[in-house]
Amino acid sequence: MTGVRIAVLGLGEAGGEIARDLVAAGADVRGFDPVATAPPGVLVRKDDADAVRDAALVLSVNSSHDALPALEASLTALNPGTIWADLNTAAPSVKAAMVGLAPDVLVADVALMAPVPGKGLRTPMVVSGPGAGAYAEILGGLGADVTVQPGPAGEAISRKLLRSVFYKGLAAAVVEALAAAEKAGCEDWLRANISAELAGFDDRTIDRLVDGTHRHARRRHDEMIAAADQLTGLGVPPRIASAARDLLLSLKDES
């Protein structure tokens, strides 16, 4: 795929690294970003439409808020059959809407499954939608780590977002718990305890977590009331603790 014309819209932290790696892999890269500086080797264009007018593949790597506006701004310049790959963490409904907005374009819903800095083009990607196969063929040929997820546009990002409920929720719980533990004078103890618990996860852990949460919802709800009260007393807003308390309350009422 050396010499393939690729437009990158958004040359910030993620888009800039991917564009740099595409250039190194031999692609003909052009791009636009109203703020960020383009990496060496990227042909700078004046706006979105100018960047995509002669591209076979477009990578939209700006933001979830700009996902649809970027496509709308480019519609008149896109050639039929161009692959429009949206790499933004937008809602599945936004990704699906792109297909209706640009019926002559092959929309690829791309979910970046790890942070881009340090990985660039080799960031694991999952892609779905009408342009998924063509996207995987082009970027895979340039060294990208791409997995095709069968299904419409929205399927790939749906899986990432569902995983984010766990990963980002876990991270938020750790941050909140350690902030409170610092105030309570036992941060080192709790940090070691959390580390040991995570290291002990195995294939049965999810079943134990789910089954135990439903089975012991009443008792655990009372426990999280006490935990939220403790955090409040320590001066740490109990955002995650309160959310857990409310979830357990709903499960308690169902039982």
N, C-alpha and C positions, 0 to 999 in steps of 0.2 A: 504493500500500500504506500510505498515511497512516492512522494509527489502529490498525494491526494490533497485537495483543497479543503481546508477546515477553518471555519470561522469560530472564534471564541468570544462570546459576549460576557464581559465581566472578567477583568484581569487582576482581581484582588488576590488574597492569600491562596484560595483554591484554584481559581481559574488561571492565575499567573503560573503556578507550578505545573499544572497540566499543559498549558500552552508551551512552556519551556521544554518539557519532555517531548511534546509532539514535534517541535522543531528539531530536537536532537535525534528523533527517530526518523527524520527525513520528510515529514509532512510540510506542505506549503500552507503556512498558518497566517491568517489575518485576524485582526481583533479590534474590539472597541470597548473602552471603559472611560466614562467621563471624568474619573478621578485618578485611578491607578495608572502607573507607568507600565508600558508593555515590556516583556522580557526581550532580550536581544534575539533578533531573527523573526519577530512577529511584525508583519506589515500592519501599521496602524491605519485604521479607517475612521471617517469622520462621525459616523453614527451607526446604529444597529443595521439599518437597511443597506448602507454602503458596505458594511462588513460581510453581509450574507449574500450579496448579489451574484457572486460567482463561486459560491461554496457548494461542495457536494454534501458536506456534513456541517451542521451548526451545533455547537455546544453552548447552551445557555447556562451560565454559572454565575448568576448575579445574586438574586435573593428570592425568597418565596413571594414577596410583595411585587417583585418585578417580573415574575415568570410570564404571566399573561400579557402585560404591557410590552415586553420585549418581543413576543411573537406578533402582537398586533402591529407594532412599529415596523416589523420586517416583512409583513405579508406581501406587499406589492413588489418586493425585490426577490422573493423566493421563487426558484424555478420548480416546476412540477417534479415530484420525485425526490426533492431534497430531503435529507434526513434531519429532522429537528429534534435534537436530544436535549431534554430538560433535566439538568443535574441538580436542580434546586429541591430543597426539602419543603415542597408544597403539598397541600392536601390531595388525596387521591382524586377528589372531584375536580380540582384544578387541572391535574394531568389529563383527566378524561375530557375536560372541556376543550383542550387544545386540538383534539382530533376533530371535533365539530367545527372549530374555528378555522382550521386549515386542512380541508378535505383532500387537497392535492399534494399534501406534504406527508412524509412518513414520520409520524411522531414516535419518539422513543422516550419512555419514562425511565430515567436512570436514577437509581438509589445508590449513593456513595455509602458504603458499609463500614467505613473507618475514617478517621481524620486524614485529610489530604496532605498537610504539611509533613515533609519527610518521605512521603510515598509518591506523590505526584500521580503520574499516569498509572502507576501500579497499585493505586488504591483499589481494593476490591469493590466491584460494581455489580449490581443486579439490574437487569433491564427487561422491560416488558413493553407491549404495545406494537403497533404496525411496523415500526422501524427497528424493532429489537434485533432481528437477525442480521440486518445490514449493518447496524451499529456495531454489533459484536464482531462481525467479519472485518470491518475497517479498523477498529481500535485494537482488536485482538491481534491483527497483523502488525500493529505498531508496538506491541508489547504490553498492552493493557490486560488487566485481570478482570474479565467480563463473564458473568453467568447469565444466560437467558432464562427468564422466568415466564413460562407460558401464561398467556392471559392478556387482557387489554391494558392500555395505558392507565396507570393508577394501581396496578397490582404490585409492582416493584416497590413503590414508595409506601404502600400500605404495610408491607412486611417490615420495612425499616422503622416506620412509626410505631408499629405494635411492639417491636423490639425496644424502641426508645422508651416506652412506658416503663419497662423494667430497668434498663440501664440508667436512664436519667433519674428515674425514681429512686433507684438504689443509691446513686451518687448523692442525690439530695438528702436522703435519709442519713447517710454517713456524715455529710457536712453538718447537718443539724445536730446529730448525736454528739459529734466531736466538739462542736461549739459549746454545747451544754456541759460536756465532760470537762472541758478546760475550765469553765466557771466553777465546777464542782471539785476541781483538783485531782481528777483521775483520768486525764486524757490518755496518758501512756497505757494505762490498764485497758481502757476501752479500745484503743487502737489495736493492741495485741489480741484482744478478744475477738474483734471483728475480723482481723486477718485470719485467725485460727478457724473461725466459722466458715469463711469463704473458702479456705483451703480444703475444708472437709466436704464441700458440695460433691455429689455424685448423681448418677442417673435417677436415684430414688428421691432426691431432695425436693424436687418440684411437687411430687405427689404428697410428701409429708407436709410441705408448706400449705398446699391447697386444702388437703383433708383436715389438717389441724386447725386451720383458720376457720373452716366451716363448723367443725365439731366443737371448738372451744370459743366460739364467737362471744358468748355472754361473758365469760371470765376475762377474756382478753380485752373486751370493750372496757370493762371496769379498770383493768390494768393501764390502758392507754389514757383513760381519764386522769389517773394519778400521774402518769408520765407527762401529759400535757401541763398539768398543774405544776409539776416540778420544774419544767422548762420555763414556765412563766415566772416562777419564783426566782429562777436563776438569771432572768433578764434575757432569755432567748425565745423569740416568738416560735410557738410550737406548730409550725405550718404542716410539716409532715406528720408529726404525732397526732395532730387534730384530724388530718385526713384519714389516718389509719383508724382513729377512734370512730369517725363517722361511718367508714366502710363497715367496721365491725358491728356498729349499731344496726345498720341495714341488714346484715347477715343474721344478727341476733333476732330481729323482728321477723325474719323469714322462717326461722326454725320453730 
